[in-house]
Amino acid sequence: MTEKPFITSGRNTIIHKIRKLDLLVINGDEHPPILVTYKGIKQYEGKVPENKRDAKMMDMELVDVTTSDVFGDEKTLLFVQTLNGKEYKIDYSKIGTSMFIKIHQDSIF
């Protein structure tokens, strides 16, 4: 079994681990997907891959927070730690505003 490029911590934190794979975070059908790279985080504007195999071909790991191996349900608030040492807060109740994706902690190291 291969190592996952992320780990979960607590009830709403995802920690990115592997630099060569970006994370494409999906949180239900009505929320926009989030792209996590080794440099930062942003809202994903492209076409979402159909399955994990297609995502791997695009050098991405598809992370669906509603599956039982991640969190098991949709989240209103999600924290993501990136490889550049920053922790981001994604507040899905503030989609479309400047508060949707914010730096929560500038350096966790």
N, C-alpha and C positions, 0 to 999 in steps of 0.2 A: 504494500500500500504506500502510495506517495504522500509526502508531507504537504499539508495544506498551507497556502501562502498567508494565512491569517489565523489568529486565535481569538476566542471570545473571552471576555472578562466581565463578571457580574451579569446584570440583566440587560445592559444596553451598550456595551463597549466592544468595538472590533479593533484589533491590533494588527496592522499590516506587518508581515515578516520578511517577504521575499521581494527583492528589488526588481527582478526581471519580469514579474507578473503584476499587472495592475489589477485592482479589485473593482468590479462593477457591482455596486450594492443596490439591490432591488428591495423595496419595502411596500409590498402590495401593488395593486393595479392602478390606483389613482395617484400615487406619489411618483415624482420624477426620479429616474435612476441617478446615482451618484458615482462618479469615477474617482478612485483613489489611486494616485501614483506615488512614486517615491519622493516627489517634490511637493505634493500638496493634494488638494481635493477640489472638485468642481462638479457642477451639474452636468450630466452626460447628455449631449444633444444628438448623438448618432443613433443608428438602428441597434436595438438590443438584440444580441444573439439569441437564436431559438433554444439552444441547449448548451451544456457545459463544454461539449466538444467544439462547437463553433466558437465559443469564447476563447478556448485555449489556442485556436488557430489565429486569433487576434491578439495573443499574448495577454489575455485577461482571465481572471477567475470570476465566475458568476457567483455572487453571494446573495442568496434570497433569505432575508431575515425572518420570513414567515415559516421556513422549513424547521422541522424538529431538531436537526443537527446544528442549527445556529441559535435562534431564540424561540421559535415556535409561534410567534404572533407579530402583528404589525406594531411598530413603535412610533410614538409621537416625537420622542426625543432619542437621539442616537449619538454616541460619542465614537470618534474614529481617531486612533493614534497612527500617525504616519512615520515613515522611516527617517524623515528629516527632523524628528524630535518634537513635533507639534501635535497637540490634541485639538481636534475640531469638534464643535457641537453642531449637529444638524437638527434643527427644530422644524418638523414637518407642519406645525401649525402656522408657520410664518413663510410659506412658499410664496415666492414672488417679491419678497422684501430683502433688504440688505441683512436682515437678521436670520435668514434661512440657514446659511453656512457661516459660522463665526469661529475664530480661533478661541479655544477655551483656555488652553495653557500653551504659552509660547515655547517652552522647552521642558520636556519631561525627563531629560537626562541630567 
